[in-house]
Amino acid sequence: PGHAYLPPGGKHLRGIRDGARWRCRVDDGPAVNRHQPAVDVLFRSVAESAGANAIGAILTGMGDDGARGLLELKNAGAPTLV
């Protein structure tokens, strides 16, 4: 609580489960939707790790980055906001 995590330019941010703890992973995977970092990468990792225990929100966007990931969150049972 009370923290916001942002990846540096050129790196993706992923949310991962580590036993009973949550961790952030920063990596230099390939660009997605021409972006690096890409919101789709973050949302996809959260959908896989947290599923219905997550909440997804897009406040603004660059093109369609985040749309597919938000749909994956919704399909995993997470409430979503746009």
mmCIF file of the N, C-alpha and C atoms, coordinates in Angstrom:
data_MODEL
# 
_entry.id   MODEL 
# 
loop_
_atom_site.group_PDB 
_atom_site.id 
_atom_site.type_symbol 
_atom_site.label_atom_id 
_atom_site.label_alt_id 
_atom_site.label_comp_id 
_atom_site.label_asym_id 
_atom_site.label_entity_id 
_atom_site.label_seq_id 
_atom_site.pdbx_PDB_ins_code 
_atom_site.Cartn_x 
_atom_site.Cartn_y 
_atom_site.Cartn_z 
_atom_site.occupancy 
_atom_site.B_iso_or_equiv 
_atom_site.pdbx_formal_charge 
_atom_site.auth_seq_id 
_atom_site.auth_comp_id 
_atom_site.auth_asym_id 
_atom_site.auth_atom_id 
_atom_site.pdbx_PDB_model_num 
ATOM 1   N N  . PRO A 1 1  ? 0.826   -1.211  0.000   1.00 0.00 ? 1  PRO A N  1 
ATOM 2   C CA . PRO A 1 1  ? 0.000   0.000   0.000   1.00 0.00 ? 1  PRO A CA 1 
ATOM 3   C C  . PRO A 1 1  ? 0.862   1.265   0.000   1.00 0.00 ? 1  PRO A C  1 
ATOM 4   N N  . GLY A 1 2  ? 0.420   2.249   -0.751  1.00 0.00 ? 2  GLY A N  1 
ATOM 5   C CA . GLY A 1 2  ? 1.121   3.517   -0.777  1.00 0.00 ? 2  GLY A CA 1 
ATOM 6   C C  . GLY A 1 2  ? 2.303   3.578   -1.726  1.00 0.00 ? 2  GLY A C  1 
ATOM 7   N N  . HIS A 1 3  ? 2.457   2.571   -2.588  1.00 0.00 ? 3  HIS A N  1 
ATOM 8   C CA . HIS A 1 3  ? 3.576   2.567   -3.518  1.00 0.00 ? 3  HIS A CA 1 
ATOM 9   C C  . HIS A 1 3  ? 3.073   2.492   -4.961  1.00 0.00 ? 3  HIS A C  1 
ATOM 10  N N  . ALA A 1 4  ? 3.811   3.092   -5.856  1.00 0.00 ? 4  ALA A N  1 
ATOM 11  C CA . ALA A 1 4  ? 3.572   2.952   -7.294  1.00 0.00 ? 4  ALA A CA 1 
ATOM 12  C C  . ALA A 1 4  ? 4.896   2.527   -7.920  1.00 0.00 ? 4  ALA A C  1 
ATOM 13  N N  . TYR A 1 5  ? 4.852   1.562   -8.798  1.00 0.00 ? 5  TYR A N  1 
ATOM 14  C CA . TYR A 1 5  ? 6.059   1.040   -9.427  1.00 0.00 ? 5  TYR A CA 1 
ATOM 15  C C  . TYR A 1 5  ? 6.021   1.321   -10.919 1.00 0.00 ? 5  TYR A C  1 
ATOM 16  N N  . LEU A 1 6  ? 7.074   1.936   -11.426 1.00 0.00 ? 6  LEU A N  1 
ATOM 17  C CA . LEU A 1 6  ? 7.181   2.269   -12.838 1.00 0.00 ? 6  LEU A CA 1 
ATOM 18  C C  . LEU A 1 6  ? 8.488   1.701   -13.371 1.00 0.00 ? 6  LEU A C  1 
ATOM 19  N N  . PRO A 1 7  ? 8.440   1.027   -14.520 1.00 0.00 ? 7  PRO A N  1 
ATOM 20  C CA . PRO A 1 7  ? 9.680   0.501   -15.085 1.00 0.00 ? 7  PRO A CA 1 
ATOM 21  C C  . PRO A 1 7  ? 10.445  1.607   -15.801 1.00 0.00 ? 7  PRO A C  1 
ATOM 22  N N  . PRO A 1 8  ? 11.745  1.456   -15.923 1.00 0.00 ? 8  PRO A N  1 
ATOM 23  C CA . PRO A 1 8  ? 12.511  2.422   -16.707 1.00 0.00 ? 8  PRO A CA 1 
ATOM 24  C C  . PRO A 1 8  ? 12.205  2.238   -18.195 1.00 0.00 ? 8  PRO A C  1 
ATOM 25  N N  . GLY A 1 9  ? 12.461  3.252   -18.992 1.00 0.00 ? 9  GLY A N  1 
ATOM 26  C CA . GLY A 1 9  ? 12.270  3.146   -20.434 1.00 0.00 ? 9  GLY A CA 1 
ATOM 27  C C  . GLY A 1 9  ? 13.054  1.977   -20.997 1.00 0.00 ? 9  GLY A C  1 
ATOM 28  N N  . GLY A 1 10 ? 12.457  1.269   -21.937 1.00 0.00 ? 10 GLY A N  1 
ATOM 29  C CA . GLY A 1 10 ? 13.130  0.145   -22.564 1.00 0.00 ? 10 GLY A CA 1 
ATOM 30  C C  . GLY A 1 10 ? 13.016  -1.160  -21.798 1.00 0.00 ? 10 GLY A C  1 
ATOM 31  N N  . LYS A 1 11 ? 12.251  -1.176  -20.700 1.00 0.00 ? 11 LYS A N  1 
ATOM 32  C CA . LYS A 1 11 ? 12.077  -2.387  -19.877 1.00 0.00 ? 11 LYS A CA 1 
ATOM 33  C C  . LYS A 1 11 ? 10.591  -2.620  -19.634 1.00 0.00 ? 11 LYS A C  1 
ATOM 34  N N  . HIS A 1 12 ? 10.218  -3.877  -19.515 1.00 0.00 ? 12 HIS A N  1 
ATOM 35  C CA . HIS A 1 12 ? 8.844   -4.242  -19.178 1.00 0.00 ? 12 HIS A CA 1 
ATOM 36  C C  . HIS A 1 12 ? 8.740   -4.499  -17.677 1.00 0.00 ? 12 HIS A C  1 
ATOM 37  N N  . LEU A 1 13 ? 7.560   -4.256  -17.117 1.00 0.00 ? 13 LEU A N  1 
ATOM 38  C CA . LEU A 1 13 ? 7.260   -4.546  -15.724 1.00 0.00 ? 13 LEU A CA 1 
ATOM 39  C C  . LEU A 1 13 ? 6.247   -5.678  -15.685 1.00 0.00 ? 13 LEU A C  1 
ATOM 40  N N  . ARG A 1 14 ? 6.518   -6.664  -14.862 1.00 0.00 ? 14 ARG A N  1 
ATOM 41  C CA . ARG A 1 14 ? 5.597   -7.795  -14.683 1.00 0.00 ? 14 ARG A CA 1 
ATOM 42  C C  . ARG A 1 14 ? 5.308   -7.965  -13.198 1.00 0.00 ? 14 ARG A C  1 
ATOM 43  N N  . GLY A 1 15 ? 4.092   -8.364  -12.882 1.00 0.00 ? 15 GLY A N  1 
ATOM 44  C CA . GLY A 1 15 ? 3.729   -8.721  -11.511 1.00 0.00 ? 15 GLY A CA 1 
ATOM 45  C C  . GLY A 1 15 ? 3.800   -10.236 -11.401 1.00 0.00 ? 15 GLY A C  1 
ATOM 46  N N  . ILE A 1 16 ? 4.546   -10.729 -10.424 1.00 0.00 ? 16 ILE A N  1 
ATOM 47  C CA . ILE A 1 16 ? 4.688   -12.176 -10.281 1.00 0.00 ? 16 ILE A CA 1 
ATOM 48  C C  . ILE A 1 16 ? 4.408   -12.590 -8.849  1.00 0.00 ? 16 ILE A C  1 
ATOM 49  N N  . ARG A 1 17 ? 3.952   -13.798 -8.704  1.00 0.00 ? 17 ARG A N  1 
ATOM 50  C CA . ARG A 1 17 ? 3.689   -14.379 -7.389  1.00 0.00 ? 17 ARG A CA 1 
ATOM 51  C C  . ARG A 1 17 ? 4.919   -15.160 -6.961  1.00 0.00 ? 17 ARG A C  1 
ATOM 52  N N  . ASP A 1 18 ? 5.361   -14.948 -5.734  1.00 0.00 ? 18 ASP A N  1 
ATOM 53  C CA . ASP A 1 18 ? 6.524   -15.653 -5.189  1.00 0.00 ? 18 ASP A CA 1 
ATOM 54  C C  . ASP A 1 18 ? 6.098   -16.234 -3.845  1.00 0.00 ? 18 ASP A C  1 
ATOM 55  N N  . GLY A 1 19 ? 5.516   -17.434 -3.881  1.00 0.00 ? 19 GLY A N  1 
ATOM 56  C CA . GLY A 1 19 ? 4.958   -18.018 -2.666  1.00 0.00 ? 19 GLY A CA 1 
ATOM 57  C C  . GLY A 1 19 ? 3.782   -17.182 -2.198  1.00 0.00 ? 19 GLY A C  1 
ATOM 58  N N  . ALA A 1 20 ? 3.855   -16.675 -0.971  1.00 0.00 ? 20 ALA A N  1 
ATOM 59  C CA . ALA A 1 20 ? 2.784   -15.841 -0.423  1.00 0.00 ? 20 ALA A CA 1 
ATOM 60  C C  . ALA A 1 20 ? 3.005   -14.356 -0.708  1.00 0.00 ? 20 ALA A C  1 
ATOM 61  N N  . ARG A 1 21 ? 4.071   -14.019 -1.425  1.00 0.00 ? 21 ARG A N  1 
ATOM 62  C CA . ARG A 1 21 ? 4.413   -12.613 -1.671  1.00 0.00 ? 21 ARG A CA 1 
ATOM 63  C C  . ARG A 1 21 ? 4.231   -12.254 -3.141  1.00 0.00 ? 21 ARG A C  1 
ATOM 64  N N  . TRP A 1 22 ? 4.045   -10.978 -3.381  1.00 0.00 ? 22 TRP A N  1 
ATOM 65  C CA . TRP A 1 22 ? 3.997   -10.431 -4.734  1.00 0.00 ? 22 TRP A CA 1 
ATOM 66  C C  . TRP A 1 22 ? 5.302   -9.703  -4.992  1.00 0.00 ? 22 TRP A C  1 
ATOM 67  N N  . ARG A 1 23 ? 5.799   -9.808  -6.210  1.00 0.00 ? 23 ARG A N  1 
ATOM 68  C CA . ARG A 1 23 ? 7.041   -9.131  -6.587  1.00 0.00 ? 23 ARG A CA 1 
ATOM 69  C C  . ARG A 1 23 ? 6.863   -8.478  -7.957  1.00 0.00 ? 23 ARG A C  1 
ATOM 70  N N  . CYS A 1 24 ? 7.687   -7.486  -8.196  1.00 0.00 ? 24 CYS A N  1 
ATOM 71  C CA . CYS A 1 24 ? 7.775   -6.871  -9.517  1.00 0.00 ? 24 CYS A CA 1 
ATOM 72  C C  . CYS A 1 24 ? 9.014   -7.413  -10.206 1.00 0.00 ? 24 CYS A C  1 
ATOM 73  N N  . ARG A 1 25 ? 8.888   -7.713  -11.459 1.00 0.00 ? 25 ARG A N  1 
ATOM 74  C CA . ARG A 1 25 ? 10.042  -8.149  -12.252 1.00 0.00 ? 25 ARG A CA 1 
ATOM 75  C C  . ARG A 1 25 ? 10.178  -7.166  -13.416 1.00 0.00 ? 25 ARG A C  1 
ATOM 76  N N  . VAL A 1 26 ? 11.373  -6.666  -13.598 1.00 0.00 ? 26 VAL A N  1 
ATOM 77  C CA . VAL A 1 26 ? 11.687  -5.775  -14.709 1.00 0.00 ? 26 VAL A CA 1 
ATOM 78  C C  . VAL A 1 26 ? 12.586  -6.554  -15.660 1.00 0.00 ? 26 VAL A C  1 
ATOM 79  N N  . ASP A 1 27 ? 12.232  -6.573  -16.947 1.00 0.00 ? 27 ASP A N  1 
ATOM 80  C CA . ASP A 1 27 ? 13.052  -7.290  -17.920 1.00 0.00 ? 27 ASP A CA 1 
ATOM 81  C C  . ASP A 1 27 ? 13.087  -6.534  -19.240 1.00 0.00 ? 27 ASP A C  1 
ATOM 82  N N  . ASP A 1 28 ? 13.971  -6.954  -20.103 1.00 0.00 ? 28 ASP A N  1 
ATOM 83  C CA . ASP A 1 28 ? 14.129  -6.269  -21.384 1.00 0.00 ? 28 ASP A CA 1 
ATOM 84  C C  . ASP A 1 28 ? 13.621  -7.117  -22.545 1.00 0.00 ? 28 ASP A C  1 
ATOM 85  N N  . GLY A 1 29 ? 12.454  -7.714  -22.371 1.00 0.00 ? 29 GLY A N  1 
ATOM 86  C CA . GLY A 1 29 ? 11.837  -8.486  -23.443 1.00 0.00 ? 29 GLY A CA 1 
ATOM 87  C C  . GLY A 1 29 ? 11.557  -7.604  -24.651 1.00 0.00 ? 29 GLY A C  1 
ATOM 88  N N  . PRO A 1 30 ? 11.147  -8.205  -25.754 1.00 0.00 ? 30 PRO A N  1 
ATOM 89  C CA . PRO A 1 30 ? 10.906  -7.440  -26.982 1.00 0.00 ? 30 PRO A CA 1 
ATOM 90  C C  . PRO A 1 30 ? 9.731   -6.478  -26.837 1.00 0.00 ? 30 PRO A C  1 
ATOM 91  N N  . ALA A 1 31 ? 9.750   -5.432  -27.654 1.00 0.00 ? 31 ALA A N  1 
ATOM 92  C CA . ALA A 1 31 ? 8.662   -4.450  -27.657 1.00 0.00 ? 31 ALA A CA 1 
ATOM 93  C C  . ALA A 1 31 ? 7.342   -5.138  -28.005 1.00 0.00 ? 31 ALA A C  1 
ATOM 94  N N  . VAL A 1 32 ? 6.273   -4.681  -27.392 1.00 0.00 ? 32 VAL A N  1 
ATOM 95  C CA . VAL A 1 32 ? 4.916   -5.178  -27.644 1.00 0.00 ? 32 VAL A CA 1 
ATOM 96  C C  . VAL A 1 32 ? 4.078   -3.972  -28.030 1.00 0.00 ? 32 VAL A C  1 
ATOM 97  N N  . ASN A 1 33 ? 3.335   -4.074  -29.121 1.00 0.00 ? 33 ASN A N  1 
ATOM 98  C CA . ASN A 1 33 ? 2.566   -2.933  -29.637 1.00 0.00 ? 33 ASN A CA 1 
ATOM 99  C C  . ASN A 1 33 ? 3.473   -1.728  -29.888 1.00 0.00 ? 33 ASN A C  1 
ATOM 100 N N  . ARG A 1 34 ? 4.700   -2.006  -30.267 1.00 0.00 ? 34 ARG A N  1 
ATOM 101 C CA . ARG A 1 34 ? 5.714   -0.984  -30.527 1.00 0.00 ? 34 ARG A CA 1 
ATOM 102 C C  . ARG A 1 34 ? 6.161   -0.256  -29.271 1.00 0.00 ? 34 ARG A C  1 
ATOM 103 N N  . HIS A 1 35 ? 5.831   -0.779  -28.087 1.00 0.00 ? 35 HIS A N  1 
ATOM 104 C CA . HIS A 1 35 ? 6.161   -0.096  -26.832 1.00 0.00 ? 35 HIS A CA 1 
ATOM 105 C C  . HIS A 1 35 ? 7.007   -0.987  -25.932 1.00 0.00 ? 35 HIS A C  1 
ATOM 106 N N  . GLN A 1 36 ? 7.852   -0.319  -25.180 1.00 0.00 ? 36 GLN A N  1 
ATOM 107 C CA . GLN A 1 36 ? 8.675   -0.999  -24.188 1.00 0.00 ? 36 GLN A CA 1 
ATOM 108 C C  . GLN A 1 36 ? 9.027   0.034   -23.125 1.00 0.00 ? 36 GLN A C  1 
ATOM 109 N N  . PRO A 1 37 ? 8.325   0.104   -22.024 1.00 0.00 ? 37 PRO A N  1 
ATOM 110 C CA . PRO A 1 37 ? 7.392   -0.882  -21.474 1.00 0.00 ? 37 PRO A CA 1 
ATOM 111 C C  . PRO A 1 37 ? 6.029   -0.855  -22.167 1.00 0.00 ? 37 PRO A C  1 
ATOM 112 N N  . ALA A 1 38 ? 5.343   -1.974  -22.088 1.00 0.00 ? 38 ALA A N  1 
ATOM 113 C CA . ALA A 1 38 ? 4.004   -2.106  -22.641 1.00 0.00 ? 38 ALA A CA 1 
ATOM 114 C C  . ALA A 1 38 ? 3.046   -2.531  -21.521 1.00 0.00 ? 38 ALA A C  1 
ATOM 115 N N  . VAL A 1 39 ? 1.891   -1.879  -21.489 1.00 0.00 ? 39 VAL A N  1 
ATOM 116 C CA . VAL A 1 39 ? 0.881   -2.204  -20.480 1.00 0.00 ? 39 VAL A CA 1 
ATOM 117 C C  . VAL A 1 39 ? 0.355   -3.628  -20.676 1.00 0.00 ? 39 VAL A C  1 
ATOM 118 N N  . ASP A 1 40 ? 0.258   -4.077  -21.933 1.00 0.00 ? 40 ASP A N  1 
ATOM 119 C CA . ASP A 1 40 ? -0.211  -5.448  -22.181 1.00 0.00 ? 40 ASP A CA 1 
ATOM 120 C C  . ASP A 1 40 ? 0.649   -6.475  -21.462 1.00 0.00 ? 40 ASP A C  1 
ATOM 121 N N  . VAL A 1 41 ? 1.949   -6.261  -21.405 1.00 0.00 ? 41 VAL A N  1 
ATOM 122 C CA . VAL A 1 41 ? 2.850   -7.197  -20.720 1.00 0.00 ? 41 VAL A CA 1 
ATOM 123 C C  . VAL A 1 41 ? 2.513   -7.240  -19.233 1.00 0.00 ? 41 VAL A C  1 
ATOM 124 N N  . LEU A 1 42 ? 2.348   -6.072  -18.619 1.00 0.00 ? 42 LEU A N  1 
ATOM 125 C CA . LEU A 1 42 ? 1.995   -6.010  -17.197 1.00 0.00 ? 42 LEU A CA 1 
ATOM 126 C C  . LEU A 1 42 ? 0.646   -6.658  -16.939 1.00 0.00 ? 42 LEU A C  1 
ATOM 127 N N  . PHE A 1 43 ? -0.378  -6.293  -17.695 1.00 0.00 ? 43 PHE A N  1 
ATOM 128 C CA . PHE A 1 43 ? -1.717  -6.828  -17.470 1.00 0.00 ? 43 PHE A CA 1 
ATOM 129 C C  . PHE A 1 43 ? -1.746  -8.344  -17.669 1.00 0.00 ? 43 PHE A C  1 
ATOM 130 N N  . ARG A 1 44 ? -1.043  -8.838  -18.683 1.00 0.00 ? 44 ARG A N  1 
ATOM 131 C CA . ARG A 1 44 ? -1.027  -10.277 -18.934 1.00 0.00 ? 44 ARG A CA 1 
ATOM 132 C C  . ARG A 1 44 ? -0.406  -11.016 -17.748 1.00 0.00 ? 44 ARG A C  1 
ATOM 133 N N  . SER A 1 45 ? 0.677   -10.482 -17.212 1.00 0.00 ? 45 SER A N  1 
ATOM 134 C CA . SER A 1 45 ? 1.330   -11.139 -16.079 1.00 0.00 ? 45 SER A CA 1 
ATOM 135 C C  . SER A 1 45 ? 0.433   -11.135 -14.848 1.00 0.00 ? 45 SER A C  1 
ATOM 136 N N  . VAL A 1 46 ? -0.298  -10.054 -14.641 1.00 0.00 ? 46 VAL A N  1 
ATOM 137 C CA . VAL A 1 46 ? -1.207  -9.975  -13.490 1.00 0.00 ? 46 VAL A CA 1 
ATOM 138 C C  . VAL A 1 46 ? -2.397  -10.911 -13.695 1.00 0.00 ? 46 VAL A C  1 
ATOM 139 N N  . ALA A 1 47 ? -2.914  -11.008 -14.915 1.00 0.00 ? 47 ALA A N  1 
ATOM 140 C CA . ALA A 1 47 ? -4.020  -11.936 -15.192 1.00 0.00 ? 47 ALA A CA 1 
ATOM 141 C C  . ALA A 1 47 ? -3.592  -13.367 -14.893 1.00 0.00 ? 47 ALA A C  1 
ATOM 142 N N  . GLU A 1 48 ? -2.367  -13.721 -15.279 1.00 0.00 ? 48 GLU A N  1 
ATOM 143 C CA . GLU A 1 48 ? -1.865  -15.079 -15.036 1.00 0.00 ? 48 GLU A CA 1 
ATOM 144 C C  . GLU A 1 48 ? -1.589  -15.330 -13.557 1.00 0.00 ? 48 GLU A C  1 
ATOM 145 N N  . SER A 1 49 ? -1.088  -14.328 -12.849 1.00 0.00 ? 49 SER A N  1 
ATOM 146 C CA . SER A 1 49 ? -0.682  -14.508 -11.450 1.00 0.00 ? 49 SER A CA 1 
ATOM 147 C C  . SER A 1 49 ? -1.816  -14.303 -10.455 1.00 0.00 ? 49 SER A C  1 
ATOM 148 N N  . ALA A 1 50 ? -2.678  -13.318 -10.713 1.00 0.00 ? 50 ALA A N  1 
ATOM 149 C CA . ALA A 1 50 ? -3.682  -12.943 -9.726  1.00 0.00 ? 50 ALA A CA 1 
ATOM 150 C C  . ALA A 1 50 ? -5.114  -13.257 -10.156 1.00 0.00 ? 50 ALA A C  1 
ATOM 151 N N  . GLY A 1 51 ? -5.367  -13.285 -11.451 1.00 0.00 ? 51 GLY A N  1 
ATOM 152 C CA . GLY A 1 51 ? -6.704  -13.588 -11.947 1.00 0.00 ? 51 GLY A CA 1 
ATOM 153 C C  . GLY A 1 51 ? -7.767  -12.686 -11.360 1.00 0.00 ? 51 GLY A C  1 
ATOM 154 N N  . ALA A 1 52 ? -8.797  -13.286 -10.774 1.00 0.00 ? 52 ALA A N  1 
ATOM 155 C CA . ALA A 1 52 ? -9.932  -12.536 -10.230 1.00 0.00 ? 52 ALA A CA 1 
ATOM 156 C C  . ALA A 1 52 ? -9.575  -11.723 -8.991  1.00 0.00 ? 52 ALA A C  1 
ATOM 157 N N  . ASN A 1 53 ? -8.391  -11.913 -8.434  1.00 0.00 ? 53 ASN A N  1 
ATOM 158 C CA . ASN A 1 53 ? -7.964  -11.134 -7.270  1.00 0.00 ? 53 ASN A CA 1 
ATOM 159 C C  . ASN A 1 53 ? -7.357  -9.794  -7.651  1.00 0.00 ? 53 ASN A C  1 
ATOM 160 N N  . ALA A 1 54 ? -7.342  -9.483  -8.927  1.00 0.00 ? 54 ALA A N  1 
ATOM 161 C CA . ALA A 1 54 ? -6.770  -8.221  -9.419  1.00 0.00 ? 54 ALA A CA 1 
ATOM 162 C C  . ALA A 1 54 ? -7.889  -7.273  -9.822  1.00 0.00 ? 54 ALA A C  1 
ATOM 163 N N  . ILE A 1 55 ? -7.537  -6.032  -10.042 1.00 0.00 ? 55 ILE A N  1 
ATOM 164 C CA . ILE A 1 55 ? -8.412  -5.024  -10.641 1.00 0.00 ? 55 ILE A CA 1 
ATOM 165 C C  . ILE A 1 55 ? -7.596  -4.353  -11.729 1.00 0.00 ? 55 ILE A C  1 
ATOM 166 N N  . GLY A 1 56 ? -8.161  -4.245  -12.932 1.00 0.00 ? 56 GLY A N  1 
ATOM 167 C CA . GLY A 1 56 ? -7.461  -3.613  -14.044 1.00 0.00 ? 56 GLY A CA 1 
ATOM 168 C C  . GLY A 1 56 ? -8.095  -2.288  -14.404 1.00 0.00 ? 56 GLY A C  1 
ATOM 169 N N  . ALA A 1 57 ? -7.274  -1.297  -14.705 1.00 0.00 ? 57 ALA A N  1 
ATOM 170 C CA . ALA A 1 57 ? -7.781  0.015   -15.104 1.00 0.00 ? 57 ALA A CA 1 
ATOM 171 C C  . ALA A 1 57 ? -6.864  0.635   -16.146 1.00 0.00 ? 57 ALA A C  1 
ATOM 172 N N  . ILE A 1 58 ? -7.461  1.207   -17.168 1.00 0.00 ? 58 ILE A N  1 
ATOM 173 C CA . ILE A 1 58 ? -6.737  2.005   -18.150 1.00 0.00 ? 58 ILE A CA 1 
ATOM 174 C C  . ILE A 1 58 ? -7.263  3.418   -18.027 1.00 0.00 ? 58 ILE A C  1 
ATOM 175 N N  . LEU A 1 59 ? -6.366  4.352   -17.768 1.00 0.00 ? 59 LEU A N  1 
ATOM 176 C CA . LEU A 1 59 ? -6.762  5.751   -17.626 1.00 0.00 ? 59 LEU A CA 1 
ATOM 177 C C  . LEU A 1 59 ? -6.590  6.510   -18.937 1.00 0.00 ? 59 LEU A C  1 
ATOM 178 N N  . THR A 1 60 ? -5.594  6.156   -19.705 1.00 0.00 ? 60 THR A N  1 
ATOM 179 C CA . THR A 1 60 ? -5.358  6.713   -21.029 1.00 0.00 ? 60 THR A CA 1 
ATOM 180 C C  . THR A 1 60 ? -4.474  5.714   -21.742 1.00 0.00 ? 60 THR A C  1 
ATOM 181 N N  . GLY A 1 61 ? -4.186  5.938   -22.968 1.00 0.00 ? 61 GLY A N  1 
ATOM 182 C CA . GLY A 1 61 ? -3.373  4.958   -23.662 1.00 0.00 ? 61 GLY A CA 1 
ATOM 183 C C  . GLY A 1 61 ? -2.660  5.515   -24.865 1.00 0.00 ? 61 GLY A C  1 
ATOM 184 N N  . MET A 1 62 ? -1.692  4.743   -25.312 1.00 0.00 ? 62 MET A N  1 
ATOM 185 C CA . MET A 1 62 ? -0.976  5.077   -26.532 1.00 0.00 ? 62 MET A CA 1 
ATOM 186 C C  . MET A 1 62 ? -1.396  4.035   -27.555 1.00 0.00 ? 62 MET A C  1 
ATOM 187 N N  . GLY A 1 63 ? -2.276  4.406   -28.459 1.00 0.00 ? 63 GLY A N  1 
ATOM 188 C CA . GLY A 1 63 ? -2.801  3.435   -29.415 1.00 0.00 ? 63 GLY A CA 1 
ATOM 189 C C  . GLY A 1 63 ? -3.658  2.419   -28.693 1.00 0.00 ? 63 GLY A C  1 
ATOM 190 N N  . ASP A 1 64 ? -3.423  1.144   -28.981 1.00 0.00 ? 64 ASP A N  1 
ATOM 191 C CA . ASP A 1 64 ? -4.240  0.107   -28.345 1.00 0.00 ? 64 ASP A CA 1 
ATOM 192 C C  . ASP A 1 64 ? -3.478  -0.649  -27.263 1.00 0.00 ? 64 ASP A C  1 
ATOM 193 N N  . ASP A 1 65 ? -2.310  -0.132  -26.823 1.00 0.00 ? 65 ASP A N  1 
ATOM 194 C CA . ASP A 1 65 ? -1.554  -0.812  -25.773 1.00 0.00 ? 65 ASP A CA 1 
ATOM 195 C C  . ASP A 1 65 ? -2.402  -0.897  -24.508 1.00 0.00 ? 65 ASP A C  1 
ATOM 196 N N  . GLY A 1 66 ? -2.554  -2.080  -23.983 1.00 0.00 ? 66 GLY A N  1 
ATOM 197 C CA . GLY A 1 66 ? -3.341  -2.330  -22.781 1.00 0.00 ? 66 GLY A CA 1 
ATOM 198 C C  . GLY A 1 66 ? -4.688  -2.958  -23.053 1.00 0.00 ? 66 GLY A C  1 
ATOM 199 N N  . ALA A 1 67 ? -5.212  -2.812  -24.271 1.00 0.00 ? 67 ALA A N  1 
ATOM 200 C CA . ALA A 1 67 ? -6.550  -3.335  -24.579 1.00 0.00 ? 67 ALA A CA 1 
ATOM 201 C C  . ALA A 1 67 ? -6.592  -4.858  -24.484 1.00 0.00 ? 67 ALA A C  1 
ATOM 202 N N  . ARG A 1 68 ? -5.625  -5.538  -25.061 1.00 0.00 ? 68 ARG A N  1 
ATOM 203 C CA . ARG A 1 68 ? -5.619  -7.003  -25.018 1.00 0.00 ? 68 ARG A CA 1 
ATOM 204 C C  . ARG A 1 68 ? -5.371  -7.508  -23.596 1.00 0.00 ? 68 ARG A C  1 
ATOM 205 N N  . GLY A 1 69 ? -4.449  -6.873  -22.911 1.00 0.00 ? 69 GLY A N  1 
ATOM 206 C CA . GLY A 1 69 ? -4.149  -7.270  -21.538 1.00 0.00 ? 69 GLY A CA 1 
ATOM 207 C C  . GLY A 1 69 ? -5.333  -7.057  -20.612 1.00 0.00 ? 69 GLY A C  1 
ATOM 208 N N  . LEU A 1 70 ? -6.054  -5.937  -20.809 1.00 0.00 ? 70 LEU A N  1 
ATOM 209 C CA . LEU A 1 70 ? -7.238  -5.682  -19.987 1.00 0.00 ? 70 LEU A CA 1 
ATOM 210 C C  . LEU A 1 70 ? -8.308  -6.738  -20.251 1.00 0.00 ? 70 LEU A C  1 
ATOM 211 N N  . LEU A 1 71 ? -8.440  -7.146  -21.506 1.00 0.00 ? 71 LEU A N  1 
ATOM 212 C CA . LEU A 1 71 ? -9.386  -8.216  -21.834 1.00 0.00 ? 71 LEU A CA 1 
ATOM 213 C C  . LEU A 1 71 ? -8.965  -9.526  -21.164 1.00 0.00 ? 71 LEU A C  1 
ATOM 214 N N  . GLU A 1 72 ? -7.661  -9.801  -21.115 1.00 0.00 ? 72 GLU A N  1 
ATOM 215 C CA . GLU A 1 72 ? -7.188  -11.008 -20.424 1.00 0.00 ? 72 GLU A CA 1 
ATOM 216 C C  . GLU A 1 72 ? -7.507  -10.937 -18.934 1.00 0.00 ? 72 GLU A C  1 
ATOM 217 N N  . LEU A 1 73 ? -7.368  -9.754  -18.341 1.00 0.00 ? 73 LEU A N  1 
ATOM 218 C CA . LEU A 1 73 ? -7.746  -9.593  -16.931 1.00 0.00 ? 73 LEU A CA 1 
ATOM 219 C C  . LEU A 1 73 ? -9.238  -9.851  -16.745 1.00 0.00 ? 73 LEU A C  1 
ATOM 220 N N  . LYS A 1 74 ? -10.061 -9.265  -17.621 1.00 0.00 ? 74 LYS A N  1 
ATOM 221 C CA . LYS A 1 74 ? -11.505 -9.462  -17.522 1.00 0.00 ? 74 LYS A CA 1 
ATOM 222 C C  . LYS A 1 74 ? -11.861 -10.936 -17.672 1.00 0.00 ? 74 LYS A C  1 
ATOM 223 N N  . ASN A 1 75 ? -11.251 -11.599 -18.639 1.00 0.00 ? 75 ASN A N  1 
ATOM 224 C CA . ASN A 1 75 ? -11.526 -13.025 -18.863 1.00 0.00 ? 75 ASN A CA 1 
ATOM 225 C C  . ASN A 1 75 ? -11.045 -13.892 -17.695 1.00 0.00 ? 75 ASN A C  1 
ATOM 226 N N  . ALA A 1 76 ? -10.078 -13.384 -16.919 1.00 0.00 ? 76 ALA A N  1 
ATOM 227 C CA . ALA A 1 76 ? -9.587  -14.106 -15.738 1.00 0.00 ? 76 ALA A CA 1 
ATOM 228 C C  . ALA A 1 76 ? -10.476 -13.835 -14.513 1.00 0.00 ? 76 ALA A C  1 
ATOM 229 N N  . GLY A 1 77 ? -11.508 -12.982 -14.687 1.00 0.00 ? 77 GLY A N  1 
ATOM 230 C CA . GLY A 1 77 ? -12.442 -12.711 -13.602 1.00 0.00 ? 77 GLY A CA 1 
ATOM 231 C C  . GLY A 1 77 ? -12.191 -11.422 -12.841 1.00 0.00 ? 77 GLY A C  1 
ATOM 232 N N  . ALA A 1 78 ? -11.206 -10.632 -13.270 1.00 0.00 ? 78 ALA A N  1 
ATOM 233 C CA . ALA A 1 78 ? -10.906 -9.378  -12.585 1.00 0.00 ? 78 ALA A CA 1 
ATOM 234 C C  . ALA A 1 78 ? -11.874 -8.283  -13.033 1.00 0.00 ? 78 ALA A C  1 
ATOM 235 N N  . PRO A 1 79 ? -12.328 -7.430  -12.106 1.00 0.00 ? 79 PRO A N  1 
ATOM 236 C CA . PRO A 1 79 ? -13.092 -6.264  -12.540 1.00 0.00 ? 79 PRO A CA 1 
ATOM 237 C C  . PRO A 1 79 ? -12.177 -5.323  -13.318 1.00 0.00 ? 79 PRO A C  1 
ATOM 238 N N  . THR A 1 80 ? -12.726 -4.681  -14.338 1.00 0.00 ? 80 THR A N  1 
ATOM 239 C CA . THR A 1 80 ? -11.927 -3.787  -15.169 1.00 0.00 ? 80 THR A CA 1 
ATOM 240 C C  . THR A 1 80 ? -12.611 -2.447  -15.335 1.00 0.00 ? 80 THR A C  1 
ATOM 241 N N  . LEU A 1 81 ? -11.805 -1.411  -15.449 1.00 0.00 ? 81 LEU A N  1 
ATOM 242 C CA . LEU A 1 81 ? -12.303 -0.039  -15.621 1.00 0.00 ? 81 LEU A CA 1 
ATOM 243 C C  . LEU A 1 81 ? -11.573 0.621   -16.776 1.00 0.00 ? 81 LEU A C  1 
ATOM 244 N N  . VAL A 1 82 ? -12.295 1.414   -17.544 1.00 0.00 ? 82 VAL A N  1 
ATOM 245 C CA . VAL A 1 82 ? -11.677 2.176   -18.627 1.00 0.00 ? 82 VAL A CA 1 
ATOM 246 C C  . VAL A 1 82 ? -12.091 3.628   -18.466 1.00 0.00 ? 82 VAL A C  1 
# 
